[in-house]
Amino acid sequence: MMRYHFSGIAGAGMAPLACLMRCRGHDVQGSDRAIDQGKSSDVAARLRAAGIVVLPHDGSAITRGIGRFVHSTAVEASTPEMQAATALGLARISRPALLAEVVNAGQPGVAIAGTSGKSTITGMIAWLVREAGRPATVIGGAAGVGEGSAGCFLPGPADGPVIAEACESDGTLVGYRPAIGLIHNVSRDHGELPALRAQFATFAASCSTLLVNARCPEATAIGQTFNAITYGTVAGADAALEVLGLGAERAAGMLRYRGSELKLDVLLPGLHNLENATAAALIGLELGLDTVTVETLIARFPGVARRFERIGVTASGIRVVDDYAHNGEKLRAAITTAQAGASRVLAVFQPHGFGPARFLRPELRELLPSLLRSEDRFCYAEVFYAGGTVARDISSRALAEDIGCAYAPDHAAVRAWVAREARPGDTVLIMGARDPELPRLAREVFAALK
């Protein structure tokens, strides 16, 4: 056993991994500037309750007694903690690299990859194995609805299955060697398609069994090289999905695979959520769950935090939804799903960093006007700044000028804009990633509208 320090421990991917190391008997401590700033207090409380020591993020916690220094990829090399770890010669490892180690040691290891849908699929799998009483470790980026914001974490035996959300954002997919891998989709996110294709192809080559979504051309092209099992609505898919209904509140379909039929009745709207359920159901079957169990449990899945999470409906019929959408395809899925259930949508989007805002600007300049109906309204909230030394060289004001929409310099301005614009029957959609205050904003908007 050794002592771990997690730098950036409040992150949605960091907190579950820290909890896992603690469950496996290691001494675990960590720090995060968000906690120092009075944010992520619920995450800090859950970490302390798990026996993890939370310390200031100023470098003072870094000592020679640390056996492994785990850092979030969002923590810059210039921070006092990173500099102290370097000066002491501590063994350093990034969060994704440690997660890949855990997955590769799983019996079996399962890696859920793709540029959209990973967190929901992983959350669904966690729900399936937990409710079915199947011991397994599950680590993902989004907690279940009502479970806080410390990510998805289900502890299991060290010699049992490990299911994890494998992210491509930092190029670390290449470190996974899972028994079962899944590529749900590949679209422009965190990088351009050529680099993503190469990374996903390396990941695919390392999977003993590979599943890919046949409706995504990029995933299908990769899967053809590696004899993947295909799933989805495309004719000829190995696991064929027939859409039975895409209502404003739920989605339903029939999944046919290896001579069996499963009715997928999902308490989440949209085709993308039906596809998420398909992927989760197939992983459940690969892990040995029977079709009746999967079918029954999928129908009871309550969702995960900030993935089209319905905050509430006012007496006048105004619905407030909180969503993690932060790139083109995720924005498309969230907005079109909201439009299916409302004649008018008020959409708020907060870019999750200055680099992502620059990267997405040309795409969103073209995409958003094509998505929004004449009666819909859109507001850009100011770019989220997590602290550190990043170049703050773009503002959401410029993004708003690109498409002639509203701009909110802070969350108070978002609340005021929604209050001015909202009408009975509207759906208010709050979108954005990374900012731990966004769930609070969505609930404050709902409270004000009530």
PyMOL commands that set and color helices and strands:
alter all, ss='L'
color gray80, all
select helices_A, chain A and resi 14-23+33-36+41-49+80-88+95-104+118-131+172-175+193-205+217-225+271-286+291-298+328-340+354-371+396-403+411-421+438-449
alter helices_A, ss='H'
color red, helices_A
select strands_A, chain A and resi 3-7+27-31+53-55+68-71+92-94+109-113+137-140+152-154+162-165+180-183+209-213+229-232+239-246+251-257+260-266+309-313+319-323+345-350+377-381+406-408+427-432
alter strands_A, ss='S'
color yellow, strands_A
deselect
rebuild
show_as cartoon
